[in-house]
């Protein structure tokens, strides 16, 4: 089973467009595999695009709040993990 590291949490989720706003406490970049885990759900995906204030970015750092399209529904305060291969 791959190791995981907490890198942030979901601040808000826009269900109509399936976009999560994630507050990061560590870095994240395009191509990273993440797992968003809540009380009753898990969404695993590869980060293929991120935005800050509607501008596309390749990488983000601790303290950033990024918009990320998700492959499933998530909830506020769900934990975001980076999956370490």
Backbone as a printed PyTorch tensor [residue, N CA C, xyz], in Angstrom:
tensor([[[  0.8390,  -1.1850,   0.0000],
         [  0.0000,   0.0000,   0.0000],
         [  0.8850,   1.2500,   0.0000]],

        [[  0.6300,   2.1750,  -0.9180],
         [  1.4970,   3.3640,  -1.0050],
         [  1.3910,   4.2460,   0.2420]],

        [[  2.4850,   4.9220,   0.5320],
         [  2.5140,   5.8410,   1.6660],
         [  1.8230,   7.1450,   1.2660]],

        [[  1.1670,   7.7960,   2.2430],
         [  0.4740,   9.0560,   1.9810],
         [  0.9080,  10.1000,   2.9930]],

        [[  0.8790,  11.3600,   2.5540],
         [  1.2550,  12.4760,   3.4160],
         [  0.1760,  13.5500,   3.3110]],

        [[ -0.3190,  14.0400,   4.4430],
         [ -1.3240,  15.1080,   4.4270],
         [ -0.6870,  16.3840,   3.8840]],

        [[ -1.3310,  16.9980,   2.8780],
         [ -0.7970,  18.2380,   2.3040],
         [ -1.8010,  19.3870,   2.3500]],

        [[ -3.0040,  19.1330,   2.8590],
         [ -3.9790,  20.2180,   2.9360],
         [ -5.3720,  19.7110,   3.2290]],

        [[ -6.3440,  20.6330,   3.0750],
         [ -7.7410,  20.2570,   3.2830],
         [ -8.6300,  21.0420,   2.3290]],

        [[ -9.8120,  20.4990,   2.0970],
         [-10.7830,  21.1390,   1.2170],
         [-11.4360,  22.2960,   1.9710]],

        [[-11.3400,  23.4820,   1.3920],
         [-11.9520,  24.6760,   1.9840],
         [-13.3790,  24.8560,   1.4620]],

        [[-13.5970,  24.5360,   0.1870],
         [-14.9210,  24.6760,  -0.4260],
         [-15.0130,  23.7300,  -1.6140]],

        [[-16.2330,  23.3040,  -1.9480],
         [-16.4490,  22.4480,  -3.1170],
         [-17.6210,  22.9800,  -3.9210]],

        [[-17.3710,  23.2350,  -5.2030],
         [-18.4100,  23.6800,  -6.1330],
         [-18.9150,  22.4500,  -6.8720]],

        [[-20.0520,  21.9020,  -6.4250],
         [-20.5040,  20.6230,  -6.9710],
         [-20.9550,  20.7060,  -8.4220]],

        [[-21.5010,  21.8340,  -8.8590],
         [-21.9690,  21.9360, -10.2560],
         [-20.8230,  21.7950, -11.2550]],

        [[-19.6400,  22.2940, -10.8800],
         [-18.4890,  22.2170, -11.7960],
         [-17.4170,  21.2490, -11.2890]],

        [[-17.6810,  20.5990, -10.1600],
         [-16.7770,  19.6120,  -9.5690],
         [-15.3620,  20.1700,  -9.3480]],

        [[-15.3110,  21.3350,  -8.6940],
         [-14.0330,  21.9820,  -8.3890],
         [-13.9200,  22.1670,  -6.8780]],

        [[-12.7750,  21.7580,  -6.3410],
         [-12.4880,  21.9250,  -4.9150],
         [-11.4740,  23.0480,  -4.7360]],

        [[-11.6820,  23.8740,  -3.7220],
         [-10.6770,  24.8470,  -3.2990],
         [ -9.9320,  24.1850,  -2.1420]],

        [[ -8.6330,  24.0280,  -2.3330],
         [ -7.8140,  23.3030,  -1.3610],
         [ -6.7850,  24.2440,  -0.7500]],

        [[ -6.7830,  24.3220,   0.5760],
         [ -5.7660,  25.0770,   1.3050],
         [ -4.5890,  24.1460,   1.5400]],

        [[ -3.4370,  24.5190,   1.0020],
         [ -2.2530,  23.6580,   1.0860],
         [ -1.3870,  24.0030,   2.2940]],

        [[ -0.8200,  22.9640,   2.9100],
         [  0.2060,  23.1720,   3.9290],
         [  1.5120,  22.5110,   3.4950]],

        [[  1.5770,  22.1630,   2.2070],
         [  2.7800,  21.5970,   1.5940],
         [  2.6830,  21.8550,   0.0970]],

        [[  3.7250,  21.5160,  -0.6500],
         [  3.7070,  21.8010,  -2.0870],
         [  2.9390,  20.7420,  -2.8730]],

        [[  2.4670,  21.1520,  -4.0510],
         [  1.7100,  20.2890,  -4.9480],
         [  2.0150,  20.7310,  -6.3670]],

        [[  2.1290,  19.7540,  -7.2920],
         [  2.4120,  20.1120,  -8.6830],
         [  1.6210,  19.2230,  -9.6350]],

        [[  1.5380,  19.6740, -10.8750],
         [  0.8850,  18.8920, -11.9240],
         [  1.5830,  17.5310, -12.0080]],

        [[  0.7980,  16.4700, -12.1020],
         [  1.3430,  15.1170, -12.1880],
         [  1.3650,  14.3770, -10.8630]],

        [[  1.2230,  15.1170,  -9.7400],
         [  1.1750,  14.4580,  -8.4280],
         [ -0.1090,  13.6400,  -8.3080]],

        [[ -0.0160,  12.4990,  -7.6350],
         [ -1.2010,  11.6900,  -7.3430],
         [ -1.6920,  12.0830,  -5.9590]],

        [[ -3.0020,  12.3710,  -5.8620],
         [ -3.5710,  12.7710,  -4.5800],
         [ -4.7540,  11.8820,  -4.2110]],

        [[ -5.0670,  11.9020,  -2.9330],
         [ -6.2400,  11.2150,  -2.4020],
         [ -6.9540,  12.2100,  -1.4900]],

        [[ -8.2310,  12.4700,  -1.7870],
         [ -9.0360,  13.3690,  -0.9630],
         [ -9.9740,  12.4820,  -0.1570]],

        [[ -9.8210,  12.5300,   1.1690],
         [-10.5150,  11.5740,   2.0240],
         [-11.3570,  12.2710,   3.0770]],

        [[-12.6110,  11.8490,   3.1330],
         [-13.5340,  12.3910,   4.1160],
         [-14.1250,  11.2950,   4.9640]],

        [[-15.1550,  11.6330,   5.6900],
         [-15.8150,  10.6990,   6.6030],
         [-16.3760,   9.4940,   5.8660]],

        [[-16.9500,   9.7230,   4.6860],
         [-17.6140,   8.6340,   3.9630],
         [-17.2480,   8.5580,   2.4840]],

        [[-16.1160,   9.1490,   2.1060],
         [-15.7320,   9.1020,   0.6920],
         [-14.2210,   9.2160,   0.5160]],

        [[-13.7520,   8.6680,  -0.6040],
         [-12.3500,   8.7790,  -1.0030],
         [-12.3250,   9.0440,  -2.5020]],

        [[-11.5960,  10.0870,  -2.9190],
         [-11.4140,  10.3880,  -4.3370],
         [ -9.9140,  10.3830,  -4.5980]],

        [[ -9.4660,   9.4810,  -5.4870],
         [ -8.0500,   9.4320,  -5.8610],
         [ -7.9210,   9.8760,  -7.3030]],

        [[ -6.9020,  10.6920,  -7.5800],
         [ -6.7050,  11.1810,  -8.9400],
         [ -5.3030,  11.7400,  -9.0950]],

        [[ -4.9270,  11.9590, -10.3550],
         [ -3.6830,  12.6450, -10.6810],
         [ -4.0390,  14.1020, -10.9570]],

        [[ -3.2460,  15.0210, -10.4250],
         [ -3.4910,  16.4480, -10.6430],
         [ -3.1240,  16.7740, -12.0860]],

        [[ -4.1290,  17.1680, -12.8950],
         [ -3.8240,  17.5100, -14.2860],
         [ -4.0030,  18.9910, -14.5870]],

        [[ -4.6090,  19.7400, -13.6720],
         [ -4.6490,  21.1920, -13.8090],
         [ -4.9950,  21.8100, -12.4630]],

        [[ -4.4160,  22.9910, -12.2280],
         [ -4.6610,  23.7420, -10.9900],
         [ -4.7400,  25.2100, -11.3450]],

        [[ -5.4650,  25.9610, -10.5260],
         [ -5.5480,  27.4010, -10.7300],
         [ -5.4790,  28.1250,  -9.3880]],

        [[ -4.9270,  29.3340,  -9.4380],
         [ -5.0190,  30.2780,  -8.3310],
         [ -5.6080,  31.5500,  -8.9240]],

        [[ -6.7370,  32.0070,  -8.3590],
         [ -7.4200,  33.2090,  -8.8640],
         [ -7.6390,  33.1390, -10.3820]],

        [[ -8.0960,  32.0090, -10.8690],
         [ -8.4430,  31.7640, -12.2790],
         [ -7.2390,  31.7500, -13.2260]],

        [[ -6.0220,  31.7260, -12.6920],
         [ -4.8060,  31.6330, -13.5120],
         [ -4.2560,  30.2220, -13.3870]],

        [[ -4.0030,  29.5700, -14.5470],
         [ -3.4390,  28.2200, -14.5130],
         [ -2.0210,  28.2580, -13.9600]],

        [[ -1.7130,  27.2650, -13.1250],
         [ -0.3760,  27.1630, -12.5370],
         [  0.1330,  25.7310, -12.6780]],

        [[  1.4500,  25.5700, -12.6120],
         [  2.0780,  24.2480, -12.6960],
         [  2.3620,  23.6710, -11.3130]],

        [[  2.6240,  24.5590, -10.3340],
         [  2.9380,  24.1000,  -8.9840],
         [  2.4490,  25.1290,  -7.9740]],

        [[  2.2280,  24.6530,  -6.7540],
         [  1.7600,  25.5180,  -5.6680],
         [  2.5430,  25.1800,  -4.4100]],

        [[  2.5360,  26.1130,  -3.4610],
         [  3.3170,  25.9450,  -2.2320],
         [  2.4210,  26.0420,  -1.0030]],

        [[  2.9870,  25.7140,   0.1340],
         [  2.2570,  25.8160,   1.4010],
         [  1.7170,  27.2300,   1.5600]],

        [[  0.4720,  27.3390,   2.0000],
         [ -0.1650,  28.6410,   2.1750],
         [ -1.0510,  29.0330,   1.0100]],

        [[ -0.8590,  28.3940,  -0.1560],
         [ -1.6890,  28.6830,  -1.3230],
         [ -3.0600,  28.0260,  -1.1780]],

        [[ -4.0670,  28.6520,  -1.7790],
         [ -5.4030,  28.0570,  -1.9130],
         [ -5.6150,  27.8540,  -3.4090]],

        [[ -5.6830,  26.5990,  -3.8350],
         [ -5.7580,  26.2880,  -5.2610],
         [ -7.1250,  25.7200,  -5.6230]],

        [[ -7.5400,  25.9960,  -6.8560],
         [ -8.7360,  25.3880,  -7.4170],
         [ -8.3240,  24.1610,  -8.1980]],

        [[ -9.0250,  23.0620,  -7.9820],
         [ -8.6520,  21.7830,  -8.5770],
         [ -9.9090,  21.0410,  -9.0030]],

        [[ -9.9840,  20.6550, -10.2830],
         [-11.1200,  19.8660, -10.7580],
         [-10.9760,  18.4600, -10.1780]],

        [[-12.0540,  17.9450,  -9.6030],
         [-12.0000,  16.6210,  -8.9880],
         [-12.7960,  15.6120,  -9.8080]],

        [[-12.4300,  14.3510,  -9.6590],
         [-13.1040,  13.2800, -10.3980],
         [-14.3230,  12.7550,  -9.6530]],

        [[-14.5720,  13.2860,  -8.4580],
         [-15.7330,  12.8900,  -7.6700],
         [-16.0710,  13.9740,  -6.6670]],

        [[-17.2040,  13.8270,  -6.0080],
         [-17.6380,  14.8190,  -5.0220],
         [-16.8180,  14.7070,  -3.7400]],

        [[-16.4350,  15.8570,  -3.2050],
         [-15.7270,  15.9290,  -1.9250],
         [-16.4720,  16.9260,  -1.0370]],

        [[-16.0550,  17.0220,   0.2160],
         [-16.7350,  17.9180,   1.1550],
         [-15.7300,  18.8310,   1.8390]],

        [[-16.2400,  19.9630,   2.3390],
         [-15.3960,  20.8650,   3.1170],
         [-14.7670,  20.1060,   4.2780]],

        [[-13.5130,  20.4120,   4.5350],
         [-12.7050,  19.8170,   5.6080],
         [-12.2160,  18.4040,   5.3210]],

        [[-12.5180,  17.8360,   4.1340],
         [-11.8890,  16.5650,   3.7520],
         [-10.3820,  16.7820,   3.7060]],

        [[ -9.6230,  15.7780,   4.1260],
         [ -8.1640,  15.8710,   4.0970],
         [ -7.6450,  15.5240,   2.7070]],

        [[ -6.5970,  16.2440,   2.2940],
         [ -5.9610,  16.0000,   0.9990],
         [ -4.5830,  15.4100,   1.2710]],

        [[ -4.3430,  14.2360,   0.6890],
         [ -3.0710,  13.5360,   0.8450],
         [ -2.3410,  13.4970,  -0.4880]],

        [[ -1.0070,  13.6000,  -0.4470],
         [ -0.1910,  13.2910,  -1.6160],
         [  0.1770,  11.8210,  -1.4850]],

        [[ -0.0530,  11.0550,  -2.5510],
         [  0.2930,   9.6310,  -2.5490],
         [  1.7470,   9.5220,  -2.9880]],

        [[  2.5780,   8.9620,  -2.1200],
         [  4.0120,   8.8280,  -2.3940],
         [  4.2660,   7.4460,  -2.9690]],

        [[  4.7880,   7.4060,  -4.1780],
         [  5.0340,   6.1160,  -4.8520],
         [  6.3570,   5.5360,  -4.3990]]])
